[in-house]
Amino acid sequence: MNHPVWRCQDCGERLYAHIEGGYQCHNCARRYEKADLETASA
Ligand SMILES: [Zn+2]
């Protein structure tokens, strides 16, 4: 499986999986849903 490296759309830092689901930027704390990232990269 190819796992893309997602980056924060605000600051460009890479995103980390959030314990409650989805992903979060550790730099600016912006939250992303997994579905949002998958559709945005298309
Ligand atoms: Zn960020």
mmCIF file of the protein (N, C-alpha, C, O) and its ligand, coordinates in Angstrom:
data_MODEL
# 
_entry.id   MODEL 
# 
loop_
_entity.id 
_entity.type 
_entity.pdbx_number_of_molecules 
1 polymer     1 
2 non-polymer 1 
# 
_entity_poly.entity_id                      1 
_entity_poly.type                           'polypeptide(L)' 
_entity_poly.nstd_linkage                   no 
_entity_poly.nstd_monomer                   no 
_entity_poly.pdbx_seq_one_letter_code       MNHPVWRCQDCGERLYAHIEGGYQCHNCARRYEKADLETASA 
_entity_poly.pdbx_seq_one_letter_code_can   MNHPVWRCQDCGERLYAHIEGGYQCHNCARRYEKADLETASA 
_entity_poly.pdbx_strand_id                 A 
# 
loop_
_entity_poly_seq.entity_id 
_entity_poly_seq.num 
_entity_poly_seq.mon_id 
_entity_poly_seq.hetero 
1 1  MET n 
1 2  ASN n 
1 3  HIS n 
1 4  PRO n 
1 5  VAL n 
1 6  TRP n 
1 7  ARG n 
1 8  CYS n 
1 9  GLN n 
1 10 ASP n 
1 11 CYS n 
1 12 GLY n 
1 13 GLU n 
1 14 ARG n 
1 15 LEU n 
1 16 TYR n 
1 17 ALA n 
1 18 HIS n 
1 19 ILE n 
1 20 GLU n 
1 21 GLY n 
1 22 GLY n 
1 23 TYR n 
1 24 GLN n 
1 25 CYS n 
1 26 HIS n 
1 27 ASN n 
1 28 CYS n 
1 29 ALA n 
1 30 ARG n 
1 31 ARG n 
1 32 TYR n 
1 33 GLU n 
1 34 LYS n 
1 35 ALA n 
1 36 ASP n 
1 37 LEU n 
1 38 GLU n 
1 39 THR n 
1 40 ALA n 
1 41 SER n 
1 42 ALA n 
# 
loop_
_struct_asym.id 
_struct_asym.entity_id 
A 1 
B 2 
# 
loop_
_chem_comp.id 
_chem_comp.type 
_chem_comp.mon_nstd_flag 
ALA 'L-peptide linking' y 
ARG 'L-peptide linking' y 
ASN 'L-peptide linking' y 
ASP 'L-peptide linking' y 
CYS 'L-peptide linking' y 
GLN 'L-peptide linking' y 
GLU 'L-peptide linking' y 
GLY 'peptide linking'   y 
HIS 'L-peptide linking' y 
ILE 'L-peptide linking' y 
LEU 'L-peptide linking' y 
LYS 'L-peptide linking' y 
MET 'L-peptide linking' y 
PRO 'L-peptide linking' y 
SER 'L-peptide linking' y 
THR 'L-peptide linking' y 
TRP 'L-peptide linking' y 
TYR 'L-peptide linking' y 
VAL 'L-peptide linking' y 
ZN  non-polymer         . 
# 
_pdbx_entity_nonpoly.entity_id   2 
_pdbx_entity_nonpoly.name        ? 
_pdbx_entity_nonpoly.comp_id     ZN 
# 
_pdbx_nonpoly_scheme.asym_id         B 
_pdbx_nonpoly_scheme.entity_id       2 
_pdbx_nonpoly_scheme.mon_id          ZN 
_pdbx_nonpoly_scheme.ndb_seq_num     1 
_pdbx_nonpoly_scheme.pdb_seq_num     101 
_pdbx_nonpoly_scheme.auth_seq_num    101 
_pdbx_nonpoly_scheme.pdb_mon_id      ZN 
_pdbx_nonpoly_scheme.auth_mon_id     ZN 
_pdbx_nonpoly_scheme.pdb_strand_id   A 
_pdbx_nonpoly_scheme.pdb_ins_code    . 
# 
loop_
_atom_site.group_PDB 
_atom_site.id 
_atom_site.type_symbol 
_atom_site.label_atom_id 
_atom_site.label_alt_id 
_atom_site.label_comp_id 
_atom_site.label_asym_id 
_atom_site.label_entity_id 
_atom_site.label_seq_id 
_atom_site.pdbx_PDB_ins_code 
_atom_site.Cartn_x 
_atom_site.Cartn_y 
_atom_site.Cartn_z 
_atom_site.occupancy 
_atom_site.B_iso_or_equiv 
_atom_site.pdbx_formal_charge 
_atom_site.auth_seq_id 
_atom_site.auth_comp_id 
_atom_site.auth_asym_id 
_atom_site.auth_atom_id 
_atom_site.pdbx_PDB_model_num 
ATOM   1   N  N  . MET A 1 1  ? 0.844   -1.203 0.000  1.00 0.00 ? 1   MET A N  1 
ATOM   2   C  CA . MET A 1 1  ? 0.000   0.000  0.000  1.00 0.00 ? 1   MET A CA 1 
ATOM   3   C  C  . MET A 1 1  ? 0.873   1.245  0.000  1.00 0.00 ? 1   MET A C  1 
ATOM   4   O  O  . MET A 1 1  ? 1.819   1.369  0.778  1.00 0.00 ? 1   MET A O  1 
ATOM   5   N  N  . ASN A 1 2  ? 0.532   2.149  -0.885 1.00 0.00 ? 2   ASN A N  1 
ATOM   6   C  CA . ASN A 1 2  ? 1.249   3.418  -0.932 1.00 0.00 ? 2   ASN A CA 1 
ATOM   7   C  C  . ASN A 1 2  ? 0.607   4.398  0.042  1.00 0.00 ? 2   ASN A C  1 
ATOM   8   O  O  . ASN A 1 2  ? -0.564  4.751  -0.098 1.00 0.00 ? 2   ASN A O  1 
ATOM   9   N  N  . HIS A 1 3  ? 1.383   4.833  1.026  1.00 0.00 ? 3   HIS A N  1 
ATOM   10  C  CA . HIS A 1 3  ? 0.831   5.733  2.031  1.00 0.00 ? 3   HIS A CA 1 
ATOM   11  C  C  . HIS A 1 3  ? 1.348   7.150  1.787  1.00 0.00 ? 3   HIS A C  1 
ATOM   12  O  O  . HIS A 1 3  ? 2.532   7.422  1.986  1.00 0.00 ? 3   HIS A O  1 
ATOM   13  N  N  . PRO A 1 4  ? 0.482   8.036  1.367  1.00 0.00 ? 4   PRO A N  1 
ATOM   14  C  CA . PRO A 1 4  ? 0.925   9.394  1.053  1.00 0.00 ? 4   PRO A CA 1 
ATOM   15  C  C  . PRO A 1 4  ? 1.299   10.175 2.305  1.00 0.00 ? 4   PRO A C  1 
ATOM   16  O  O  . PRO A 1 4  ? 0.781   9.914  3.391  1.00 0.00 ? 4   PRO A O  1 
ATOM   17  N  N  . VAL A 1 5  ? 2.180   11.110 2.146  1.00 0.00 ? 5   VAL A N  1 
ATOM   18  C  CA . VAL A 1 5  ? 2.547   11.997 3.246  1.00 0.00 ? 5   VAL A CA 1 
ATOM   19  C  C  . VAL A 1 5  ? 1.698   13.253 3.141  1.00 0.00 ? 5   VAL A C  1 
ATOM   20  O  O  . VAL A 1 5  ? 1.837   14.052 2.215  1.00 0.00 ? 5   VAL A O  1 
ATOM   21  N  N  . TRP A 1 6  ? 0.814   13.400 4.123  1.00 0.00 ? 6   TRP A N  1 
ATOM   22  C  CA . TRP A 1 6  ? -0.075  14.550 4.106  1.00 0.00 ? 6   TRP A CA 1 
ATOM   23  C  C  . TRP A 1 6  ? 0.551   15.707 4.855  1.00 0.00 ? 6   TRP A C  1 
ATOM   24  O  O  . TRP A 1 6  ? 1.238   15.541 5.862  1.00 0.00 ? 6   TRP A O  1 
ATOM   25  N  N  . ARG A 1 7  ? 0.289   16.869 4.326  1.00 0.00 ? 7   ARG A N  1 
ATOM   26  C  CA . ARG A 1 7  ? 0.838   18.073 4.955  1.00 0.00 ? 7   ARG A CA 1 
ATOM   27  C  C  . ARG A 1 7  ? -0.268  19.059 5.300  1.00 0.00 ? 7   ARG A C  1 
ATOM   28  O  O  . ARG A 1 7  ? -1.314  19.101 4.653  1.00 0.00 ? 7   ARG A O  1 
ATOM   29  N  N  . CYS A 1 8  ? -0.015  19.840 6.322  1.00 0.00 ? 8   CYS A N  1 
ATOM   30  C  CA . CYS A 1 8  ? -0.959  20.849 6.763  1.00 0.00 ? 8   CYS A CA 1 
ATOM   31  C  C  . CYS A 1 8  ? -1.148  21.887 5.664  1.00 0.00 ? 8   CYS A C  1 
ATOM   32  O  O  . CYS A 1 8  ? -0.182  22.378 5.079  1.00 0.00 ? 8   CYS A O  1 
ATOM   33  N  N  . GLN A 1 9  ? -2.393  22.208 5.401  1.00 0.00 ? 9   GLN A N  1 
ATOM   34  C  CA . GLN A 1 9  ? -2.687  23.176 4.351  1.00 0.00 ? 9   GLN A CA 1 
ATOM   35  C  C  . GLN A 1 9  ? -2.422  24.600 4.818  1.00 0.00 ? 9   GLN A C  1 
ATOM   36  O  O  . GLN A 1 9  ? -2.433  25.525 4.005  1.00 0.00 ? 9   GLN A O  1 
ATOM   37  N  N  . ASP A 1 10 ? -2.185  24.793 6.102  1.00 0.00 ? 10  ASP A N  1 
ATOM   38  C  CA . ASP A 1 10 ? -1.923  26.130 6.633  1.00 0.00 ? 10  ASP A CA 1 
ATOM   39  C  C  . ASP A 1 10 ? -0.433  26.416 6.738  1.00 0.00 ? 10  ASP A C  1 
ATOM   40  O  O  . ASP A 1 10 ? 0.025   27.476 6.310  1.00 0.00 ? 10  ASP A O  1 
ATOM   41  N  N  . CYS A 1 11 ? 0.330   25.482 7.302  1.00 0.00 ? 11  CYS A N  1 
ATOM   42  C  CA . CYS A 1 11 ? 1.734   25.755 7.599  1.00 0.00 ? 11  CYS A CA 1 
ATOM   43  C  C  . CYS A 1 11 ? 2.694   24.806 6.888  1.00 0.00 ? 11  CYS A C  1 
ATOM   44  O  O  . CYS A 1 11 ? 3.897   25.065 6.854  1.00 0.00 ? 11  CYS A O  1 
ATOM   45  N  N  . GLY A 1 12 ? 2.182   23.704 6.316  1.00 0.00 ? 12  GLY A N  1 
ATOM   46  C  CA . GLY A 1 12 ? 3.041   22.809 5.550  1.00 0.00 ? 12  GLY A CA 1 
ATOM   47  C  C  . GLY A 1 12 ? 3.710   21.723 6.356  1.00 0.00 ? 12  GLY A C  1 
ATOM   48  O  O  . GLY A 1 12 ? 4.405   20.882 5.787  1.00 0.00 ? 12  GLY A O  1 
ATOM   49  N  N  . GLU A 1 13 ? 3.522   21.712 7.668  1.00 0.00 ? 13  GLU A N  1 
ATOM   50  C  CA . GLU A 1 13 ? 4.073   20.638 8.491  1.00 0.00 ? 13  GLU A CA 1 
ATOM   51  C  C  . GLU A 1 13 ? 3.345   19.335 8.191  1.00 0.00 ? 13  GLU A C  1 
ATOM   52  O  O  . GLU A 1 13 ? 2.187   19.347 7.773  1.00 0.00 ? 13  GLU A O  1 
ATOM   53  N  N  . ARG A 1 14 ? 4.023   18.218 8.403  1.00 0.00 ? 14  ARG A N  1 
ATOM   54  C  CA . ARG A 1 14 ? 3.350   16.944 8.148  1.00 0.00 ? 14  ARG A CA 1 
ATOM   55  C  C  . ARG A 1 14 ? 2.315   16.680 9.241  1.00 0.00 ? 14  ARG A C  1 
ATOM   56  O  O  . ARG A 1 14 ? 2.408   17.192 10.357 1.00 0.00 ? 14  ARG A O  1 
ATOM   57  N  N  . LEU A 1 15 ? 1.307   15.846 8.870  1.00 0.00 ? 15  LEU A N  1 
ATOM   58  C  CA . LEU A 1 15 ? 0.218   15.551 9.789  1.00 0.00 ? 15  LEU A CA 1 
ATOM   59  C  C  . LEU A 1 15 ? 0.454   14.230 10.496 1.00 0.00 ? 15  LEU A C  1 
ATOM   60  O  O  . LEU A 1 15 ? 1.073   13.317 9.949  1.00 0.00 ? 15  LEU A O  1 
ATOM   61  N  N  . TYR A 1 16 ? -0.047  14.141 11.721 1.00 0.00 ? 16  TYR A N  1 
ATOM   62  C  CA . TYR A 1 16 ? 0.063   12.928 12.517 1.00 0.00 ? 16  TYR A CA 1 
ATOM   63  C  C  . TYR A 1 16 ? -1.323  12.386 12.819 1.00 0.00 ? 16  TYR A C  1 
ATOM   64  O  O  . TYR A 1 16 ? -2.268  13.151 13.015 1.00 0.00 ? 16  TYR A O  1 
ATOM   65  N  N  . ALA A 1 17 ? -1.443  11.061 12.856 1.00 0.00 ? 17  ALA A N  1 
ATOM   66  C  CA . ALA A 1 17 ? -2.721  10.438 13.167 1.00 0.00 ? 17  ALA A CA 1 
ATOM   67  C  C  . ALA A 1 17 ? -3.173  10.849 14.570 1.00 0.00 ? 17  ALA A C  1 
ATOM   68  O  O  . ALA A 1 17 ? -2.396  10.811 15.524 1.00 0.00 ? 17  ALA A O  1 
ATOM   69  N  N  . HIS A 1 18 ? -4.431  11.239 14.673 1.00 0.00 ? 18  HIS A N  1 
ATOM   70  C  CA . HIS A 1 18 ? -4.983  11.646 15.965 1.00 0.00 ? 18  HIS A CA 1 
ATOM   71  C  C  . HIS A 1 18 ? -5.601  10.440 16.663 1.00 0.00 ? 18  HIS A C  1 
ATOM   72  O  O  . HIS A 1 18 ? -6.179  9.570  16.011 1.00 0.00 ? 18  HIS A O  1 
ATOM   73  N  N  . ILE A 1 19 ? -5.482  10.390 17.957 1.00 0.00 ? 19  ILE A N  1 
ATOM   74  C  CA . ILE A 1 19 ? -5.974  9.234  18.721 1.00 0.00 ? 19  ILE A CA 1 
ATOM   75  C  C  . ILE A 1 19 ? -7.481  9.080  18.591 1.00 0.00 ? 19  ILE A C  1 
ATOM   76  O  O  . ILE A 1 19 ? -7.994  7.964  18.671 1.00 0.00 ? 19  ILE A O  1 
ATOM   77  N  N  . GLU A 1 20 ? -8.190  10.165 18.394 1.00 0.00 ? 20  GLU A N  1 
ATOM   78  C  CA . GLU A 1 20 ? -9.648  10.118 18.275 1.00 0.00 ? 20  GLU A CA 1 
ATOM   79  C  C  . GLU A 1 20 ? -10.097 9.944  16.829 1.00 0.00 ? 20  GLU A C  1 
ATOM   80  O  O  . GLU A 1 20 ? -11.295 9.930  16.545 1.00 0.00 ? 20  GLU A O  1 
ATOM   81  N  N  . GLY A 1 21 ? -9.143  9.812  15.920 1.00 0.00 ? 21  GLY A N  1 
ATOM   82  C  CA . GLY A 1 21 ? -9.482  9.661  14.510 1.00 0.00 ? 21  GLY A CA 1 
ATOM   83  C  C  . GLY A 1 21 ? -9.089  10.889 13.728 1.00 0.00 ? 21  GLY A C  1 
ATOM   84  O  O  . GLY A 1 21 ? -9.006  11.990 14.272 1.00 0.00 ? 21  GLY A O  1 
ATOM   85  N  N  . GLY A 1 22 ? -8.850  10.693 12.451 1.00 0.00 ? 22  GLY A N  1 
ATOM   86  C  CA . GLY A 1 22 ? -8.417  11.799 11.618 1.00 0.00 ? 22  GLY A CA 1 
ATOM   87  C  C  . GLY A 1 22 ? -6.954  12.124 11.857 1.00 0.00 ? 22  GLY A C  1 
ATOM   88  O  O  . GLY A 1 22 ? -6.200  11.296 12.369 1.00 0.00 ? 22  GLY A O  1 
ATOM   89  N  N  . TYR A 1 23 ? -6.558  13.330 11.485 1.00 0.00 ? 23  TYR A N  1 
ATOM   90  C  CA . TYR A 1 23 ? -5.163  13.724 11.592 1.00 0.00 ? 23  TYR A CA 1 
ATOM   91  C  C  . TYR A 1 23 ? -5.062  15.127 12.153 1.00 0.00 ? 23  TYR A C  1 
ATOM   92  O  O  . TYR A 1 23 ? -6.011  15.909 12.089 1.00 0.00 ? 23  TYR A O  1 
ATOM   93  N  N  . GLN A 1 24 ? -3.889  15.437 12.708 1.00 0.00 ? 24  GLN A N  1 
ATOM   94  C  CA . GLN A 1 24 ? -3.697  16.743 13.301 1.00 0.00 ? 24  GLN A CA 1 
ATOM   95  C  C  . GLN A 1 24 ? -2.296  17.254 13.019 1.00 0.00 ? 24  GLN A C  1 
ATOM   96  O  O  . GLN A 1 24 ? -1.325  16.498 13.034 1.00 0.00 ? 24  GLN A O  1 
ATOM   97  N  N  . CYS A 1 25 ? -2.210  18.539 12.764 1.00 0.00 ? 25  CYS A N  1 
ATOM   98  C  CA . CYS A 1 25 ? -0.921  19.205 12.619 1.00 0.00 ? 25  CYS A CA 1 
ATOM   99  C  C  . CYS A 1 25 ? -0.386  19.548 14.003 1.00 0.00 ? 25  CYS A C  1 
ATOM   100 O  O  . CYS A 1 25 ? -1.090  20.155 14.811 1.00 0.00 ? 25  CYS A O  1 
ATOM   101 N  N  . HIS A 1 26 ? 0.842   19.167 14.276 1.00 0.00 ? 26  HIS A N  1 
ATOM   102 C  CA . HIS A 1 26 ? 1.413   19.437 15.593 1.00 0.00 ? 26  HIS A CA 1 
ATOM   103 C  C  . HIS A 1 26 ? 1.955   20.854 15.693 1.00 0.00 ? 26  HIS A C  1 
ATOM   104 O  O  . HIS A 1 26 ? 2.305   21.308 16.783 1.00 0.00 ? 26  HIS A O  1 
ATOM   105 N  N  . ASN A 1 27 ? 2.027   21.546 14.585 1.00 0.00 ? 27  ASN A N  1 
ATOM   106 C  CA . ASN A 1 27 ? 2.558   22.902 14.614 1.00 0.00 ? 27  ASN A CA 1 
ATOM   107 C  C  . ASN A 1 27 ? 1.473   23.925 14.948 1.00 0.00 ? 27  ASN A C  1 
ATOM   108 O  O  . ASN A 1 27 ? 1.653   24.771 15.824 1.00 0.00 ? 27  ASN A O  1 
ATOM   109 N  N  . CYS A 1 28 ? 0.337   23.835 14.233 1.00 0.00 ? 28  CYS A N  1 
ATOM   110 C  CA . CYS A 1 28 ? -0.726  24.811 14.464 1.00 0.00 ? 28  CYS A CA 1 
ATOM   111 C  C  . CYS A 1 28 ? -1.993  24.174 15.007 1.00 0.00 ? 28  CYS A C  1 
ATOM   112 O  O  . CYS A 1 28 ? -2.993  24.858 15.224 1.00 0.00 ? 28  CYS A O  1 
ATOM   113 N  N  . ALA A 1 29 ? -1.953  22.847 15.230 1.00 0.00 ? 29  ALA A N  1 
ATOM   114 C  CA . ALA A 1 29 ? -3.049  22.120 15.875 1.00 0.00 ? 29  ALA A CA 1 
ATOM   115 C  C  . ALA A 1 29 ? -4.303  22.047 15.023 1.00 0.00 ? 29  ALA A C  1 
ATOM   116 O  O  . ALA A 1 29 ? -5.382  21.774 15.548 1.00 0.00 ? 29  ALA A O  1 
ATOM   117 N  N  . ARG A 1 30 ? -4.188  22.287 13.712 1.00 0.00 ? 30  ARG A N  1 
ATOM   118 C  CA . ARG A 1 30 ? -5.351  22.165 12.853 1.00 0.00 ? 30  ARG A CA 1 
ATOM   119 C  C  . ARG A 1 30 ? -5.691  20.685 12.664 1.00 0.00 ? 30  ARG A C  1 
ATOM   120 O  O  . ARG A 1 30 ? -4.811  19.849 12.462 1.00 0.00 ? 30  ARG A O  1 
ATOM   121 N  N  . ARG A 1 31 ? -6.985  20.386 12.733 1.00 0.00 ? 31  ARG A N  1 
ATOM   122 C  CA . ARG A 1 31 ? -7.449  19.007 12.600 1.00 0.00 ? 31  ARG A CA 1 
ATOM   123 C  C  . ARG A 1 31 ? -7.945  18.757 11.186 1.00 0.00 ? 31  ARG A C  1 
ATOM   124 O  O  . ARG A 1 31 ? -8.527  19.636 10.551 1.00 0.00 ? 31  ARG A O  1 
ATOM   125 N  N  . TYR A 1 32 ? -7.704  17.534 10.701 1.00 0.00 ? 32  TYR A N  1 
ATOM   126 C  CA . TYR A 1 32 ? -8.188  17.112 9.386  1.00 0.00 ? 32  TYR A CA 1 
ATOM   127 C  C  . TYR A 1 32 ? -8.865  15.768 9.513  1.00 0.00 ? 32  TYR A C  1 
ATOM   128 O  O  . TYR A 1 32 ? -8.453  14.917 10.301 1.00 0.00 ? 32  TYR A O  1 
ATOM   129 N  N  . GLU A 1 33 ? -9.908  15.589 8.725  1.00 0.00 ? 33  GLU A N  1 
ATOM   130 C  CA . GLU A 1 33 ? -10.541 14.273 8.644  1.00 0.00 ? 33  GLU A CA 1 
ATOM   131 C  C  . GLU A 1 33 ? -9.863  13.480 7.548  1.00 0.00 ? 33  GLU A C  1 
ATOM   132 O  O  . GLU A 1 33 ? -9.417  14.042 6.548  1.00 0.00 ? 33  GLU A O  1 
ATOM   133 N  N  . LYS A 1 34 ? -9.783  12.160 7.738  1.00 0.00 ? 34  LYS A N  1 
ATOM   134 C  CA . LYS A 1 34 ? -9.102  11.310 6.777  1.00 0.00 ? 34  LYS A CA 1 
ATOM   135 C  C  . LYS A 1 34 ? -9.718  11.441 5.375  1.00 0.00 ? 34  LYS A C  1 
ATOM   136 O  O  . LYS A 1 34 ? -9.005  11.494 4.373  1.00 0.00 ? 34  LYS A O  1 
ATOM   137 N  N  . ALA A 1 35 ? -11.048 11.492 5.327  1.00 0.00 ? 35  ALA A N  1 
ATOM   138 C  CA . ALA A 1 35 ? -11.742 11.595 4.043  1.00 0.00 ? 35  ALA A CA 1 
ATOM   139 C  C  . ALA A 1 35 ? -11.394 12.905 3.334  1.00 0.00 ? 35  ALA A C  1 
ATOM   140 O  O  . ALA A 1 35 ? -11.282 12.950 2.109  1.00 0.00 ? 35  ALA A O  1 
ATOM   141 N  N  . ASP A 1 36 ? -11.225 13.962 4.119  1.00 0.00 ? 36  ASP A N  1 
ATOM   142 C  CA . ASP A 1 36 ? -10.893 15.258 3.521  1.00 0.00 ? 36  ASP A CA 1 
ATOM   143 C  C  . ASP A 1 36 ? -9.536  15.197 2.847  1.00 0.00 ? 36  ASP A C  1 
ATOM   144 O  O  . ASP A 1 36 ? -9.360  15.745 1.759  1.00 0.00 ? 36  ASP A O  1 
ATOM   145 N  N  . LEU A 1 37 ? -8.573  14.539 3.478  1.00 0.00 ? 37  LEU A N  1 
ATOM   146 C  CA . LEU A 1 37 ? -7.229  14.457 2.938  1.00 0.00 ? 37  LEU A CA 1 
ATOM   147 C  C  . LEU A 1 37 ? -7.189  13.593 1.687  1.00 0.00 ? 37  LEU A C  1 
ATOM   148 O  O  . LEU A 1 37 ? -6.493  13.917 0.725  1.00 0.00 ? 37  LEU A O  1 
ATOM   149 N  N  . GLU A 1 38 ? -7.929  12.503 1.699  1.00 0.00 ? 38  GLU A N  1 
ATOM   150 C  CA . GLU A 1 38 ? -7.932  11.601 0.561  1.00 0.00 ? 38  GLU A CA 1 
ATOM   151 C  C  . GLU A 1 38 ? -8.525  12.260 -0.676 1.00 0.00 ? 38  GLU A C  1 
ATOM   152 O  O  . GLU A 1 38 ? -8.038  12.060 -1.789 1.00 0.00 ? 38  GLU A O  1 
ATOM   153 N  N  . THR A 1 39 ? -9.585  13.052 -0.477 1.00 0.00 ? 39  THR A N  1 
ATOM   154 C  CA . THR A 1 39 ? -10.215 13.714 -1.613 1.00 0.00 ? 39  THR A CA 1 
ATOM   155 C  C  . THR A 1 39 ? -9.376  14.893 -2.081 1.00 0.00 ? 39  THR A C  1 
ATOM   156 O  O  . THR A 1 39 ? -9.344  15.197 -3.274 1.00 0.00 ? 39  THR A O  1 
ATOM   157 N  N  . ALA A 1 40 ? -8.698  15.556 -1.156 1.00 0.00 ? 40  ALA A N  1 
ATOM   158 C  CA . ALA A 1 40 ? -7.917  16.739 -1.498 1.00 0.00 ? 40  ALA A CA 1 
ATOM   159 C  C  . ALA A 1 40 ? -6.691  16.388 -2.331 1.00 0.00 ? 40  ALA A C  1 
ATOM   160 O  O  . ALA A 1 40 ? -6.211  17.216 -3.105 1.00 0.00 ? 40  ALA A O  1 
ATOM   161 N  N  . SER A 1 41 ? -6.183  15.175 -2.181 1.00 0.00 ? 41  SER A N  1 
ATOM   162 C  CA . SER A 1 41 ? -4.954  14.798 -2.874 1.00 0.00 ? 41  SER A CA 1 
ATOM   163 C  C  . SER A 1 41 ? -5.224  14.313 -4.292 1.00 0.00 ? 41  SER A C  1 
ATOM   164 O  O  . SER A 1 41 ? -4.286  14.110 -5.063 1.00 0.00 ? 41  SER A O  1 
ATOM   165 N  N  . ALA A 1 42 ? -6.476  14.127 -4.642 1.00 0.00 ? 42  ALA A N  1 
ATOM   166 C  CA . ALA A 1 42 ? -6.810  13.600 -5.967 1.00 0.00 ? 42  ALA A CA 1 
ATOM   167 C  C  . ALA A 1 42 ? -6.556  14.648 -7.050 1.00 0.00 ? 42  ALA A C  1 
ATOM   168 O  O  . ALA A 1 42 ? -6.781  14.382 -8.231 1.00 0.00 ? 42  ALA A O  1 
HETATM 169 ZN ZN . ZN  B 2 .  ? -0.247  23.376 10.540 1.00 0.00 2 101 ZN  A ZN 1 
# 
